């Protein structure tokens, strides 16, 4: 009987701790559709510009989970934390032997100033043979 009570108390403490951390975790506030905003388009590349799809997983230092389609941003300057999204086997010839791919791409931030009503297409530039120079780029801007 005593073990059941101890388990019950331990479970309730664990639940309270989990709730407490989720309540105080910082979350990014995306603009509502009715508010002025720019759209960031992900998941599309441009073969002529040697740009592959990218994913964004943080905005202005706040983790947003992995986003790989569209993101709405309030007008102004933002810093996006990105990762390339492509099949590493397609670029095996560019990756030095013995290196893990995840640790080789170092330029993962993109500073961007966006205007309301525009769509910014973001991808990963793979133009350079040195993969440490691969970086996220805006390869196209269009009116909404």
C-alpha positions in Angstrom: 0.0 0.0 0.0 2.8 2.4 0.9 4.5 1.8 -2.5 1.3 2.7 -4.3 1.1 6.0 -2.5 4.8 6.7 -3.1 4.3 6.0 -6.8 1.2 8.2 -6.9 3.1 11.1 -5.3 6.1 10.6 -7.6 3.9 10.6 -10.6 2.1 13.8 -9.6 5.5 15.5 -8.9 6.7 14.5 -12.4 3.5 15.8 -14.0 3.8 19.1 -12.2 7.5 19.4 -13.2 6.6 18.7 -16.9 3.8 21.3 -16.8 6.0 23.8 -15.1 8.7 23.6 -17.8 6.2 23.8 -20.6 4.5 26.8 -19.1 7.8 28.7 -18.8 9.4 27.6 -22.1 9.8 30.5 -24.5 7.7 30.2 -27.6 7.9 32.2 -30.8 4.8 34.3 -31.5 4.0 33.9 -35.2 1.9 36.7 -36.6 -1.8 36.0 -37.2 -3.1 35.9 -40.8 -4.9 39.2 -40.1 -1.6 41.0 -39.1 0.9 42.3 -41.6 3.5 39.6 -42.3 6.0 38.2 -44.8 6.0 34.6 -45.9 9.2 32.5 -45.8 8.9 29.7 -48.4 11.0 26.5 -47.7 11.2 23.1 -49.2 11.9 24.3 -52.7 15.2 24.7 -54.4 16.6 26.2 -57.6 18.8 23.9 -59.7 20.0 26.8 -61.9 21.2 28.6 -58.7 22.5 25.4 -57.1 20.2 25.9 -54.1 18.7 22.9 -52.3 15.7 23.0 -49.9 16.3 24.2 -46.3 14.5 23.8 -43.0 14.2 26.4 -40.3 14.3 25.3 -36.6 14.8 28.6 -34.7 13.8 32.2 -35.2 15.6 34.9 -33.3 17.1 32.3 -30.9 13.7 30.7 -30.1 13.3 27.0 -31.1 10.2 26.5 -33.3 10.6 22.8 -34.1 11.5 21.9 -37.7 9.6 23.9 -40.3 10.0 22.9 -43.9 7.2 24.5 -45.9 6.1 28.0 -45.0 6.7 30.4 -42.1 5.0 33.7 -41.4 7.2 36.5 -40.0 6.4 39.9 -38.7 8.1 42.7 -40.8 11.6 43.6 -39.7 15.0 41.9 -39.1 15.2 38.3 -38.0 17.8 35.6 -37.5 16.9 32.2 -38.8 18.7 29.0 -37.8 18.6 26.6 -40.7 19.7 23.2 -41.9 20.1 21.9 -45.4 17.5 19.3 -46.5 18.9 17.0 -49.1 20.1 13.5 -49.7 23.7 13.4 -48.5 24.4 10.6 -51.1 23.9 13.2 -53.9 26.8 15.2 -52.5 29.0 12.3 -51.3 31.8 13.4 -53.7 32.0 16.8 -51.9 32.3 15.4 -48.4 35.8 14.6 -47.2 36.3 11.0 -46.1 35.9 10.4 -42.4 33.8 13.4 -41.7 30.2 13.1 -40.5 28.0 15.3 -42.6 26.0 16.9 -39.8 29.2 18.4 -38.3 30.6 19.9 -41.5 28.1 22.6 -42.4 28.9 25.6 -40.2 27.1 28.5 -41.7 23.6 27.8 -40.4 22.3 31.3 -39.6 20.6 33.6 -42.0 20.0 37.3 -41.1 17.1 38.6 -43.0 15.0 41.7 -43.1 11.5 41.1 -44.4 8.7 43.3 -45.6 5.0 42.6 -45.2 3.3 41.3 -48.3 6.4 39.6 -49.8 7.4 36.0 -50.0 11.1 35.1 -49.5 12.3 31.8 -50.9 15.1 30.3 -48.8 17.3 27.4 -49.7 20.8 26.1 -49.1 23.6 27.3 -51.4 25.8 24.4 -52.4 27.9 26.2 -55.0 31.2 25.9 -53.3 33.2 22.7 -53.3 34.1 23.4 -49.7 31.0 22.2 -47.7 32.0 24.4 -44.8 30.9 27.3 -47.0 27.5 25.9 -47.8 25.0 28.3 -46.3 21.3 29.3 -46.3 20.4 32.0 -48.8 17.4 34.0 -50.1 17.3 33.0 -53.8 14.0 34.7 -54.8 11.7 37.4 -53.5 8.2 37.9 -54.8 5.1 39.9 -54.1 2.5 37.8 -52.3 
